[in-house]
Amino acid sequence: MSTYTFSTWMYANLLYPLVFFFFIGGRLDDVSSGLAFLFPFLFFTILLSLPSLLLSYILMQGIIVLRASADVKFIGWLLSAPVVVIANFIIICFLIFREDIVSSNFWPIVNPAMIAVAVVILLRYKSFYTALNNLTDNQLSKEGEPS
């Protein structure tokens, strides 16, 4: 599941600039002028979202051990991943920027990230089930081996 978590985090980081661009009112004819800022924006997005990768690994470990169906685990992941985005923003604001997190600038930055995460998770639902099934198959094969 760590590969699934990492790739979901990476895809969400790649989608975030596009969602952010349209969230702040960008138009398609503005895209070419925004390309100059894409790579620095991506670099800082990936760098500043590293805490969410760690939080996602921890969260996924908790979701894996739940005694629930795969569908419930997927819904749990879908609903809790945006909370990780909020937690990441709070951590970054506290550690780096030392800013008050309750401000008017909070949601225009966080909402596109939550949308990007949710879209990536929904688009990758088959990967979630495949990774979960592979994990379950590996656990079953290890339990069946003699010690």
C-alpha positions in Angstrom: 0.0 0.0 0.0 3.0 2.3 0.4 3.4 2.5 -3.4 -0.3 3.3 -3.8 -0.1 6.0 -1.2 3.0 7.5 -2.7 1.6 7.5 -6.2 -1.7 9.0 -5.0 0.3 11.8 -3.3 2.3 12.4 -6.4 -0.6 12.5 -8.8 -2.5 14.9 -6.4 0.6 17.1 -6.4 0.6 17.1 -10.2 -3.1 17.9 -10.4 -3.1 20.6 -7.7 -1.6 23.4 -9.8 -4.3 22.9 -12.5 -7.1 22.9 -9.9 -5.6 25.9 -8.1 -5.3 27.8 -11.4 -9.0 27.3 -12.2 -10.0 27.8 -8.5 -8.5 31.3 -8.5 -10.3 32.2 -11.7 -7.8 31.3 -14.4 -9.0 31.0 -18.0 -7.7 28.7 -20.7 -6.1 31.6 -22.5 -4.1 32.4 -19.4 -2.5 28.9 -19.3 0.5 29.8 -21.5 1.5 32.7 -19.3 1.2 30.5 -16.3 3.5 27.8 -17.6 6.5 29.8 -16.6 5.5 29.4 -12.9 4.5 25.8 -13.2 7.8 24.1 -12.3 8.6 26.4 -9.3 5.0 26.0 -8.1 5.3 22.2 -8.4 8.6 22.1 -6.6 7.2 24.1 -3.6 3.9 22.2 -3.7 5.8 18.9 -3.4 8.2 20.2 -0.8 5.4 21.7 1.4 3.2 18.6 1.1 5.8 16.1 2.4 4.1 16.1 5.9 0.9 14.9 4.2 2.8 12.0 2.6 3.9 10.9 6.1 0.4 11.4 7.5 -1.0 9.5 4.6 1.3 6.5 5.3 0.2 6.5 8.9 -3.5 6.9 8.0 -3.3 4.1 5.4 -1.8 1.7 8.0 -4.8 2.4 10.2 -7.2 1.9 7.4 -5.6 -1.4 6.4 -6.0 -3.0 9.8 -9.7 -2.1 10.1 -11.9 -5.1 10.2 -14.2 -3.8 7.5 -15.0 -4.5 3.8 -12.9 -3.0 1.1 -15.6 -0.6 0.2 -15.7 0.8 3.7 -11.9 1.1 3.7 -12.1 3.0 0.4 -14.8 5.4 1.7 -12.7 5.9 4.8 -9.7 6.7 2.7 -11.7 9.0 0.5 -13.2 10.9 3.4 -10.0 11.1 5.6 -7.5 12.1 2.9 -8.8 15.7 2.7 -8.4 15.9 6.4 -4.8 15.1 5.9 -4.6 18.1 3.6 -5.9 20.4 6.3 -3.6 18.9 8.9 -0.6 19.4 6.5 -1.6 23.0 6.0 -1.8 23.5 9.7 1.6 21.9 10.2 3.2 24.1 7.5 1.6 27.3 8.8 2.8 26.5 12.3 6.3 25.3 11.6 7.4 27.4 8.6 5.3 30.5 8.3 4.3 30.9 11.9 1.0 32.4 10.7 -2.4 32.3 12.2 -4.2 29.4 10.5 -7.6 30.9 10.9 -7.5 33.5 8.2 -9.3 34.4 5.0 -6.4 33.0 3.0 -6.9 29.5 4.4 -9.6 28.0 2.1 -8.4 29.3 -1.3 -5.2 27.4 -0.8 -6.6 24.3 0.9 -9.8 23.7 -1.2 -8.0 23.0 -4.5 -5.7 20.6 -2.7 -8.6 18.7 -1.2 -10.4 18.6 -4.6 -7.2 17.3 -6.2 -6.8 14.6 -3.6 -10.4 13.5 -3.9 -10.3 13.5 -7.7 -7.1 11.4 -7.7 -8.5 8.9 -5.2 -11.7 8.6 -7.2 -9.8 8.1 -10.4 -7.6 5.5 -8.8 -10.2 3.4 -7.1 -9.2 0.3 -9.0 -5.6 0.7 -7.8 -6.8 0.9 -4.2 -8.7 -2.3 -4.5 -5.8 -4.0 -6.3 -3.3 -2.9 -3.7 -5.6 -4.0 -0.9 -6.2 -7.4 -2.5 -2.4 -7.8 -3.1 -1.8 -7.0 0.5 -4.5 -9.4 1.7 -3.1 -12.2 -0.6 0.4 -11.6 0.8 -0.8 -11.8 4.3 -2.7 -15.0 3.7 0.3 -16.6 2.0 2.6 -15.7 4.9 0.1 -17.0 7.5 -0.1 -20.3 5.6 3.7 -20.8 5.7 5.2 -23.1 8.4 7.4 -21.3 11.0 
